[in-house]
Amino acid sequence: MAEREPNASSSQFMDLEVPEYAYMFGFLQADGHLAQGSGQKGRLAVEVSIRDIDLLYRFKQLTPYNSSVTERIRSTNFAMSHHSATWTLCSLDARTKINQLGLPYGRKSKKIAPPRTEFSRRDYLRGVVDADGSIGYTSQGFPFVSLTTASTAVGVYLCRYARQLTGAERLIRRNARDQIYNISYEKETAQALAADLYYPGCLSLGRKQVKADALASWARPVDMRIAHTQRRWTPKDDQVLLQLRDAAAAASELGRTERSCHMRLWRLRTGRVLMPTDH
């Protein structure tokens, strides 16, 4: 099926089934700021390094409302002279649309979540990763894709998407220092995820697209063992299994193999493992 193209009309603005808008919304959720002023005043702004200014001009091109891209140079805690670019949108209609889709006004890091409407999943996630993630090679020379987020909903969604795509399981936990989730994938899993998210011709940060393309050249050394980690059954998993009472249906629901679900159901029914306490 051919991908839908944005037509830059107000009626189609932020149609999240359009790949470019899904990407744009993911990026804005992670790195944008929606401010509300008095009356109908307010603005949506996103600031990036000057090296990424081309992306802001694409946002401007995709937006059928007046918006602007400006540059500034200032001192920061990390550099004496930081050159950045900012895209700003003030239209109330546009801000209302974006707010209704799930970009809150004010502080938002823990509040954001994947859209509740239909949307292009990999394009949305690529926008989030471009804004708040990293991609490349570790110090050991292994491919990696990672995301740093304060949002439980976004973190869980990435983990679910990656599990369906690659089979890799992640249980996310906030770190003790700043209560942020750090989610990372390495080696073949990172390669598969990068190839899926950063497909040819997609809208993305050019520098991250280059890094994503470079991951494909890595090959596991012949003497490197593939480690398989066993995924633990949780009480919630057991409850789903017992409610469905069908290994095939449970496998689809839980993202496990049918054989694994069949064996777990047999162990529960025969008393070889304890029933979940609130079943």
Secondary structure, 3 states (H helix, E strand, C coil): CCCCCCCCCCCCCCCCCCHHHHHHHHHHHHHEEEEECCCCCEEEEEEEEHHHHHHHHHHHHHCCCCEEEEEEEECCCCCCCEEEEEEEECCHHHHHHHHHHCCCECCCCCCCCCCCCCCCHHHHHHHHHHHHEEEEECCCCCEEEEEEECCHHHHHHHHHHHHHHHCCCCCCCECCCCCCEEEEEEHHHHHHHHHHHCCCCCCCCHHHHHHHHHHHHCCCCCCCCCCCCCCCCCHHHHHHHHHHCCHHHHHHHHCCCHHHHHHHHHHHHCCCCCCCCCC
